[in-house]
Amino acid sequence: MAMIGLDWGSSSLRAMRLGAGGEVLELRQSAAGASTLHGRAEEFAAALDALIPDWHEGSAPILACGMVGSQHGWREVPYADGPADAGALMRLSLAVDWRGRPVRLLPGLRCSGAAGAPDLMRGEETQVLGALQLEPTLAAQSCLVLPGTHSKWAQVQDGCVAGFATQMTGELFAVLRQHSVLGRLMPAEADPSPEAFEQGVAAARDHGEAGLPNQLFGVRSLGLAARIVPEGLADYLSGLLIGHELRAGLAWREARGLNAAPLRLIGEPALCERYAHALALFGEPGSQALSNTAPAGLWRLANQGGL
């Protein structure tokens, strides 16, 4: 074992033993996410005690990314301002103590967002750097899309995360599905409906100028008018939200001068496949995906930081 990498999000903890070439020798995970531990240092240490007690002995460096460095984490690590590369992130990392061993916590990344509001990421920057480690040609210039609860569209330039934009697509879907009038029309379980998903993407693509609030009400009216069966409404809603994200994201990509740069998807394979299908409907076929790039990103950061 050359190092221990921790991908510590809000709802889960993944611990990885990495070998001399950055390969994952062993992966363990638990539900002890940062948001479940109440910001108490002793609870974070106990979570590691429970998950990797047999990894405690030794001198391998330990590097952690994600919400473990947030305000409700083990210790808050201030955001780095972009553009930033692996070296800049490592210089701002802070160490906490785990039973006499240092655990280095990485900062998140901050950039200027739309209408003057700052945009933030914490954990995704490590996934972006992992993509550069796995596919070095992306480092010169690329557009990387990380679908999820808070989707990120990131610009890479000369090995740095030069800028990014966040879309709350996944969270909006969950809130609307579970806590709005739209969800009342949807059965708790239903078989996938690719046709309804494509209808939602096409509605955003072809009529998105009507505005998302207007088209969201259309989910209800299409259901009430029996133009989409109840079992297809969740997929229609998903397609509509992803379609609006793509309208905004592809415009952002064009404004950044990235239309000729490689575009990659990073994340859970099934979700990346859904985004790739939606991108094809927008005339962007063949979008390639990378999954679980966090280990490679932690390895790159550790090397840049001299660990």
PyMOL commands that set and color helices and strands:
alter all, ss='L'
color gray80, all
select helices_A, chain A and resi 34-36+41-51+53-55+67-69+86-91+114-116+124-134+136-139+169-179+181-185+194-210+212-224+230-255+269-281+294-304
alter helices_A, ss='H'
color red, helices_A
select strands_A, chain A and resi 3-8+13-18+24-30+62-66+80-81+94-98+101-105+109-112+118-121+141-146+151-157+160-167+263-266+288-290
alter strands_A, ss='S'
color yellow, strands_A
deselect
rebuild
show_as cartoon
